[in-house]
Structure formats: structure tokens, C-alpha cells
Amino acid sequence: MAKLDVVDRGHDFSALHAAMQRYVDQDILAGLNCAVLQGRDLVDVHSVGWASKERQEPLTPHHVVRSYSDTKLITSIAVMLLVEGGQLGLDDPVERCLPALGNRQVLRPGATSLTDTEPAKGPITVRHLLTHTSGLSYGLLDPGTMIFEAYKQKAVLHPLNTLEQMVDKLGELPLLFHPGEGWEYSIATDVLGRLVEVVSGQRFGDFLRARIFEPLGMADTGFMLREEHKARFASYYVGADVFNPMKPGLTHKEHAPYPNAYLMDVPWQSGGGGLVSTLPDMLALLRSMLPGGPALLKPETIALMMSNQLPEGRTIKFANMGQIPGKGFGLGGAVTFAPGWGDTPASVAEFQWGGLAGTHWWISPKAGLAGIFQTQRHFAFWHPYYFECKPLIYQAVGLA
């Protein structure tokens, strides 16, 4: 297992550690890992709570966790490797490689049936997929809507789909909006996984292993748990009230996101949320995005990924939440262009995203900071713990 060497720069992270512990003591999180990079130096790593409450097994940085949408950064890097290699262009129509996504239909405003459509004004491009501006949806975060039900009925997210079958199913459904004319968190990153397969001629997981995991030494990251991982696999918990993330009480969830997940090799290698990983592996990934050391991508490519790609006046949004002020989107993660709720002024230009289970990575190029949080609680993306704890990191290094 990778050794984590902490460089002492004299910062006081005690307020951060106390806040982390409080979420465990209040039975809101079972356990929480945090690591902080200043430049490329690891200046703090801290673990609180349990990998398994039932077994009273303390959480460590080396426990394997469900990455969920942390996977999206890795998929986006894979795509940018192909862009740098001249095998893809950001503004290439994806139908050249994925013909099922050509000649798309778009739901008319106020449509009440899936057939109330009009032809798309233009093709879906690689950039649209990377920025969630393709018009695709997820069938995950907006239950009860017509498009949610359509994705569900088509079993678009089913683990027994190959990525090719997933794309074929998507080709039979309309888009929510014309490509490039809106923002909707979507299955687009999973489509990018299929694009990588077609362009590279490799199964998606094989490409990730050869081009990202092995070069960076990410030995504990993959779509399936190896035998030696199973004893280190952190348990997954559901809160007492999914609509009240601060209500105490946790229940162990045995099978997430589906029976025997990560224990067998399923056809669907989800580029949007299918990986497991560890804190050291994710640190290796973040370091590859920071200046001053070995990198997978050119500095100009990394800078492009971290720059807001949305037009002026457009921000990201989620079902039942509306627009998120100050948050645009780059090539694989959100970009803070103005401080919003829970942000410090120094967080402007942050590039960040997280997963459904409460894992979260962030890179602040202006502040020279980066970090990772890892917990395992259902529907804990942008959980209150994150908005309390991250500013304490800026405070500890004198930037708040």
C-alpha cells in the first residue's frame, strides 16, 4: 500500500479535524477521510470514525471506497489523452464514432409525450459530453419526470448493459434540449467511456488501467474488487432522512448500487460512476493535475479542463435545486467563477466534483491547494460536511 508522507508546514488543522469528528459523533457520517495538498506536498491527512460501524473497524486512508462520480474525472482525463493524441477533437460530432447518437430528436418545450419532438439543430460533440451540455439526461436525480421514467423503462443504467448497448438505448430516446443550449447532469460521461472504447479499440477498463492507473501507481482503483481488496472495502450507509442530511442515524446498506456490485465483472463499466478507489490513489491522480511533477496531460490541456466552458450567464443546476450561483463547468468538473454559499473568496477558480456517496475532490490552482474527502453515505454529494470542512482548510493555511 502507498505510504503517505506528510510535510509539516506549520499549519494548524485542528478545527478541521474537530469538525470531521463531530459529524461522526453525531451519527451523521460513519467515517470520513481527508487529505490536503499544498502545491504537491501532502500537508494533512486525517481519518475519523469507522469503515464498518458494525465491526467497530476504524476507517483508514487505505480503505477502498465507492467513488461514484469521482469516476468522471478519470474518464475525462482518458478522453483528453485521446484528444492530445490527435485521435479525437473536442468539437468532433460523436456520431462519427457512435452512429446511434446521430440525427437526434429534441423534446419540444412543454412536451407531454416522448414523441413531441423536433430535429436537433446540430450534433452532439465531445465537448458537449464533457460539459453535460449534450441534452442527455440521467434518469437518476429527477424521479417522476417523463424523461426519468423513459430512462428507467429502457433500463439505460442497468449493469448488464455493455456500453455499446447503453448508447443504442440512448439513441432511441429524445434529448432534453438542443446540444449546447442547456446544462443537465447526465449519463454523458458514460457515453464518453464508450467513445474511448471505439477510438482506442480497447475495453474501457483496460484503457484506464494501461494509460492512467498503472502510470500513476493507482493499484487499488478499478471496476471490480480484487480478492485482497475485500477486507478493506468500507461499508455503505443510508441516513435517517434522505431529505435531511443532518438528521442523525445511519443504516448499513448491504448492496449498493446493485446486488454484488464490485464483486463481479459486469458488462457495464460505468465511466460516470463505476470505480472503487482509495485516498492514496486519488492523491496520485490529483498530483498528476498539479504543476511541478509527473503528469499524464500537458499543462495547457489541464488548464483547459479547469476553465469554465459554459457561456456567460449560464450555471450548473440540479433537479429541485435550480441554478447554482457562481458555478460553471469545465471539462470534467465544476468551476467556481464567483464565491457562492459555503465558498471562501480564495476558492474562485476551483475545479471540483464529487460522488453520490460523499467522496469529493477539488483543485484550487490560484490558491495552490487541492484536497480529497471520502465518506460512504447515500446521497451525500455536496453534503453539509463538505461546505463546513473545506473552508476550514483555507483557514488553516491562512487564506480565509
N, C-alpha and C positions, 0 to 999 in steps of 0.2 A: 504494500500500500504506500502511496505517495506520502512523503514526510512534509509537514507544514512548518516551515521555519519562519517565525515571527520576528520582524525587525522592530526594535524598540526606538521609537522616535519621540518618546516622552509624552504621548497623548494620553489623556485620561478618558477611558471608555466606560467608566463605572456607571454613569447614568444610563447608557445603552444597555449594559448588562442587567441592571436593576429592572429596566422596563421589560426586557425579554423574560426575566424570571417571573415578573408579575403576571404575564399572560399565562404562564404555566400554573402558577399558584392559584389563579382564579378559574382554572379548568376551562380556559378558552382555547388554548393550544396544548397539545400533548408534549411537544418538544419543539425547539427552534435552534437552528444553526445560523450563524452569521460570520461572514469573513469580509474584511475591508482591505482594499489595495490603495496605497498612495504611490502614484507612479506605478512601478512594477513590484514594489515592496509590499509584502503582506504585513500590515501593521496591527491587525487584530483578528483573532479567530476565537469564537466563543460558542459553546453549546450549553443549552439548558433543557431540563425535562427529560422526556422518555422517547425512545424509539418504540417501545411497547409498554404502555401503562400496565397491561395485564401481567406481564412478566417482570415488571419493575426493571426493565433494561434501559440504562441511561443512553440517551442519544449522543452520538459522536459524529465528527465530520466525515467519518468513513462509512456511515450507514448509507445504503442505497435508497434513493427516493424516486417516486414517480415525478418525472419532470413536467409532464403535460405540456403546456405551451412554451416552456423554456426550449422545447424541441424546435420551435420556429426559428430561433436564431441560428441553430446549427443547419437547418435546411436552407436558410437564406445565404449562409456562407457557402454551402455547397453550390448553389446557383451562381453566386458571384465568382466562384472558382471557374465555372464554365464560361462565364462572361469574360473573365480575364484571359481565358484560353482561346477566345475567339469562336467558341462553339455556339454561343448564344449572344443575342443583343437585347438590351433592356427593352427596346421598343419593337422587338420582333413579335408578330402575331403568333400566339401559341398554337393556333390551328395548323401551322406548318408541321408541327410535331404531334399535335393532339387533334386530329381532324374532327373528333366528336364535339369539340368546342367551337366549331365554325358555324357560320350562319345562325347566330343566336337570336332568340326572341326575347323581348323585354316586357315585363308586366306594365300595362298602362297605369297611370295614376288612378287610384281608387278601384283597381280591378277586384272583382269578386269571384273570378274563376281563373284557373291556370291557362285558359285559352284566350283570355282577354289581353292580347299582346300586340306588339308591333315589332318590326325588324330592328335589330340593334344598329345604331348609327355607325359603328366601327367594330373592329375585332378586339378581343381581349389580348393584351400584351403581357410580356414577362413582368414589366414594371407594375402593371395593374395587379397582378397576383401578389407581388412582393409588398404592395402597399394597401391591400384589401380594398381596392377601388375597381374591381373587376365586375361587380354586380352579382357575384355569387353570394350565398348565404351560408349558414352553418347548420340550421335545424337543431340547435343546441341551446341557445340563450333566449329564444323568444317563443316559448310554448304557447300553443293556441292560435298562432297566426297561420295563415294559409300556406305560406312557404315552409314553415316548420313542419306542418303536417305532411306536406308533399315530400320533404326530405326523409321524414320518418317512414312514410309508406313505401318509398323507394329503397329504404334501408341503405342510404348512402354511406352512413358511418359504420356499417357492420364490419366486424373484424375478419369475417370470412371473404370479404371482397378482396380481390387483387386491386392494386392501384389502377390498373387498366379498366377493370370493371367499375370502379368508383367513378372514373372520368366518363365512361359510357353512360352511367346513370345520370350524371350531372348534365350531359348533353341532351337529355330528354326533358329537362326542366327549364323554365324561363329564368331570366335574370331579374333581379330586383330593380335595377336601374341600368342605364346605358353605361358601358365601360368608360371609366374616367370621370363620371358625373356624380359620384357619391362616395360614401365610405360605409362599409359594413364588414365587421369582423366575420371571417368566413373560413370555409374549407379550402380557400385558395392555396394555403401553404402545403396542404396535402396534394393538391394538383401539381405544385412545384416538385414534389417528390417523384411523381410520375414523369414529369418533364425531365428530371435528372436521369431517370432510368432510360428513357428513349434516347436522349442525347449521348449518354455515356455508354450505353449498351450493357450496363451492369444493374443488378438488383440494387435498389436504393440503399439498403443497409450495407451492402458490400462496398458501394462507393463511399459512404460515410466512413467506414472503417479504414479504407485504404487512403483516403485523401484528408481526413480530419482526425479521427480517433488515434490511429497509430502514429502519425507525425507528432501529435501533441501529447502522446502518452496517456490518453484517456481510456485506461484499461477497464474501467468499471461502467462504461456507458454503452448502451445497446438497446435493442428492441426486445430482448429476452434475457432473463436472469440466467447466468451460468450457475452451476451447482454450488460453487464457492460463494456466490452472492446471496444465496437464500437465507443464510443465517444472519446476514447483515441487512435484510430488507425491512425497512421501517414500516410499522403498521399505519393504517389509514383510518381517519376518524371523521364522523359526521357530528356537527354541532347540534345543540338542543333546538335551535330555530334557524333555518336557512335564511330567513329574512331579518334576523337579528344576530349579526356575527359576534356581538359582545355578550350574548346570553351564556352563562356558564353551563357546562355539561357536554360531555363527549361520549359518543358511542362508537365502538370499533366496527368498521365496515370490512367484512371479510373479502369480498370480491369487488374490486374497483379497477377499471371501469366496467369490466365484464368478467364472468366466471373464468378462473385460471389465467387471468391477464398476466402477461410477462413470464408465465411458466411454460409456455409452448410457442413454437414458431407459427404464427398465424400469417395468412397471405397479406393482410393489410399492414404495411409498415408505415405508420402514420407520421408524415413529416410535420404535421401540425401539433401532435401531442403524444407520440408513442414511445418516447425514450425513457429509460431509467438512467440515473447518474448519481454522482457523489459530489460533495463540496470540492475536494481536490481536483476532480476532473473539470468542473465548471470554472474553477480558478484558472486552470490551464487554458481553457477556451477564452476567458476574458483577457488573460495576459496576451494572447495572440492578437487581440484587437487594440492593444496599447503600444505606444511608441517605445523604442529603445531595446527591442529584443526580437527573438524569432517570431515570425508572423506567417500566416498562410496566404494573406492577401496584401496587395500593395497599399501603401498609406493613402493614396488618393481614392482607392476603392473603399477603404474603411471610412474615410471622411464622407464619401458619398452616401454610404449606408446610414451614417449618423445624421444626415441632413434632412430636414423636412421636405417631403416630396408633394405635400398637399398644397393646392392653390390658396392664396390669401383669403382669409375668411372662413375656411373650412377646418373643422377639427374632428377628432375621432368621437364616436358616440356608441352607446350601448342601449339595448332594449330596456325600457323603463327607467333609463337614466338621462337620456337626452345627450346634448353636446357636452363634451368635457373641455372646459375652458383651458386655453394655453397648451393644449396637447395636439400636435400634428403627428405625422407618421413618416418614418424613413423607410429604408429597405430592410425590413425585418423587425422593427420595434418602434415604439412611440418616441417622439422627440418633444421635449419641453421647450416651447418658444416664449412662454411667459409664465411666471410663477402662478400656480393655482392653489387650491386647498391642499394643505399638507406639504407644500413646496417651500424651500428657502430661496431667497434671491440668488444664491450661488448655484442653484440647481438648473438655471437656464442652460439649454443645450444638452441636457441629459438625454441619453439614449437608453431606453429601458423597456422591459416587458416582464411578464410573469406567467405562472401556470395556475390552473384551476385549484390545485392542492395547496397553494400558498408559497410556492417557490418563486423567487423573484431575483432578477439580475439587473444591474444598472451600471452605466459608464458615464462619467461626467468629464468630458475632455477639457473643458475650461478650468475646472477645479482640480484636475489631476487625480480624481478619485474614482473608484469603482467598487462594487460590492455585490454580495450574494446573500440572500436569505433563503432558508429552506425549512418548511414545515410540511405536515401532511394532514390537512383539514379540508374537507369537501367544500367547494365554493369559497375559497379563501384568496382568490385573486384580488389584489388591492384591498386586502383586509385592513382594518384599523391599525393592527400591529405595525404594518409597513409604514403607514403615514406618521406614526409616532416615533418609530425607531430610526428611520433613515435620517430625519433632521438631526437626531442626536449624534450621528456620525459627523455631519458637517460641524456641529457644535464642538465635538471633541477635538477636531483638527483646527479649530479657530476660524471657521468660515461661515458661522451662523451669527 
